[in-house]
């Protein structure tokens, strides 16, 4: 093992962890990423990157690379019972997590960034900044950043597991299927909605969210079956995507936390889902992780590695934004899944005849972090 006493240790090679590594290496700050898996596993998932996320990737000079291998839809169409409600222009990059991870990882490695796979966290001595791994290695570092997802082991250690994720009331289906589709399609319905968008010129990401009291595990690896999907989503929508019958389907429960403003403790700082898991109905999970990485990285630089001061400013900077996105995402789920036919008709009229959709996204998409 190298001597990492002057390094920032990033636990988890997710979107936030890789992006933070890129920002730190850009500013020539020593860092190392520890990933418990043997490789970065995408498991056939798509991701949408709205302008607030694209702006972060621009700062890393990566957005053009992403666009070249992604879907770049220009319009989003909204349907209710297969009847078009409205459509509007969009400025979103829709891609696969595999593509985004690959671009971030290659950028990090090109900057001589170090990443160690098969390093699963065992324990952390926060006071002494010592990390112990299940493979027997122990290291001392300068600071720790947790980017290890919603089931963050770092968080359990730091906060003594006092804030476990709980089921949000929604479960989500996902699959990648072969289809040449240029734009985004939203299907709204009673207790469900579905989103289909291109991730490249040959494939689309199919996502269907269902409101249900039946809890599903929080696992991207849990396989599902078409007959189960058919029980959740109307047949006339599934008939538009026949490739689903022979595709790999996954279903996971959406879990959240009550307190999403616990962003640091002593010598560890949290980013992405390790800090603030949210329901995915505004497409902001990955974008928030990118924002976190940029803000925290810039604060480490600006405050000359005074991590304690950087942590306090980071929390002040991010808390209001995070809570706003969480609230908007939960409200969007309710709007998507309206049960009452009269209320859904009123929603459709408002969507069709007012600029409500553009106004709802403006504050989210036009956000630009101010580092102070």
Phi, psi and omega in degrees: 000142175285170175273115184249022184295339179257006185263152164272124179266124178255120181264108179109124181261051174275192181301311181295317181297315180293318179296318178298318177302319179296317180295318180295317179292327177300325180263012176060038174263129182296130178207163177212139179255133176247124182237130184289332181280168179277346178198175177273118186254118183270333178051041172060050182242145175262169177206142176252140182239105179279172187306326179295328175281321179299323179298326177291317179294330175297323180295338177262005182059040184242348188297323180293322176298317180296315183298325182296333184246018187235180169270143180230070184296147180252350183211148177242133180248137182243132182234151169228119185054042178068002175267127182295130177270306182193176173213158180207153177290148180226157176233072185232139171263121178249126188213186175259152175299326178301315181294316180296315179300317183297317180294316179295316181296315180297323178294317180298315180293326180293340177265018182064030175287145182253131176228132182244117178272164182063034175244090180268132182295136174252310182200162178226132169264096187296321183296318182265002179054048181245129181249131177247134182248158183291343178277004176099348180279146174227140181221152170256139183227176181273326178198160182235135173240125181266119176228043189254030167082181186298325178267039184309118175288328176302317182294319179299320180290314185291318186252013176057034173058038183269002184218070183288145175298146178233156185293131185278346186099003180232142171237153187229131172267150175209152177195156171250124181232157179281121180189136176267098180231132188269331189237179180266139177234127176249132176242115182259146181197184181288111178065022176201161163206157181227145178230132179231125182216152181286140174252347172195194185283351185236348186226155175232157172262125176254124179229135178224122180256136184233133174274119184204144177280348179283114184288138173245146181301148174274083183207126177284354183261358183279115181284150175236177184231151187299321180296331176287319176299321181294338176282339184261330187239135181305144184299324184294335175281315180297329179295338178284347183227069185299336181296343180298330183299331183243021182257166174280120181251143177228147178225131179223150176278142179269119182244146180224177177238154177289317182253110181249019179246013171277088188259351176198162171204124179050248186258025178226139180236144186248140177226162176062211183296338175296335180261314192211073175296138180228163173291146192270024192274001169245006179062039188245000181302307179293323180294321177296321178297320177295318177299314178305312184299317180295311183298312182295317179299316180293325179291323175299320180289310185298325183263018172052047177066019171280086190294324179300315178293318180300320180299315182295317179291322178302313180296316179298320181293320192263333190302312182297317180297314182297314181295324178295315180295319179300313181296316180295321181294318178294320179293324179296322178301317180296319179294324180291329193248027183303131181272318185291122183300323181294316181293321179294326177294320177296317177303315182296320179296317179296317179297323185283326191246004178227164178275027186303321183295316179293321180293325182293327182268342187302311183295327179285310187287329184271004181296132176229115183301135175251118182271111178218000000 
